[in-house]
Amino acid sequence: MRTTVLFVALVVSASSPGLGQNLRGTWKPVEIVVDSGPDRGRHTTDVQPGVLIFTKRYYSMTFVQGFKARPVPSDSATDEQLGLSFLPFTANAGTYKLTNSTIVFSPTVAKNPAVMAGRPLTMTLRVKGDTLWARGVGRGAGMRWTWVRVERP
């Protein structure tokens, strides 16, 4: 799931002269395909909320990982219960570099400090109109995402 979050953040910030399309704007996830594991398969109706925002050089992304809605904690929730509801939430922002169909995201700030301290995330992209398809390279290779643009700059 960490890969999903980082990917979303990176995709939001891209502009794509190499792709012949512009990535700038706001995107939401509509499909995730998982190649293996317990969530294997094509997910459309259970994709959790997310937002990717791309500017000329920067991206920002927030989303809920997984395929189940997070429960709303009670007013008397323990720190552990609150932490469990916060765990699947991903948020990061930074810069990106797009070369042809490859995008490299470099987080500047992130909910998870390990994401800020880690190596950049690389993905392959394809954009047609207001639809963006992405696939992880390396650590994110087992997933494919489809996003649709919900707002142009």
PEJO-V866244 format. One record per residue. PSI is psi in whole degrees, 0 to 359 (* if undefined). OMEGA is omega as a letter, one per 30 degrees, with the letter a starting at -180 (999 if undefined). Layout:
psi=(PSI:PSI)
omega=(OMEGA:OMEGA)
This chain:
psi=(326:321:320:315:312:321:314:317:317:318:326:326:358:142:148:70:328:336:353:6:161:128:349:139:194:134:152:148:140:344:140:130:123:127:330:172:186:336:14:138:187:125:125:312:343:14:128:161:149:160:131:133:125:134:194:319:348:159:160:138:142:139:165:125:156:189:19:139:144:138:147:121:150:168:338:22:143:166:322:317:319:318:320:327:337:334:312:3:128:138:129:162:155:214:165:159:126:125:113:242:16:131:138:120:134:97:135:322:144:153:319:116:330:331:320:323:346:181:156:157:135:138:161:144:154:131:134:113:239:26:136:130:136:150:136:153:134:242:342:19:344:10:152:135:147:129:150:143:130:347:137:154:*)
omega=(l:l:l:a:a:l:a:a:a:a:a:a:a:l:a:l:l:l:a:l:l:l:a:a:a:a:l:a:l:l:l:l:a:a:a:l:a:l:a:l:a:a:l:a:a:l:a:a:l:l:l:l:l:l:a:a:a:l:l:l:l:l:l:l:l:a:l:l:l:l:l:a:l:l:a:a:l:l:l:l:l:l:l:l:a:a:a:l:l:l:l:a:l:a:l:l:a:l:a:a:l:l:l:l:l:a:l:l:a:l:a:a:l:l:l:a:a:l:l:l:a:l:l:a:l:a:l:a:a:l:a:l:a:l:l:l:a:a:l:a:a:a:l:a:l:l:l:l:l:l:l:l:999)
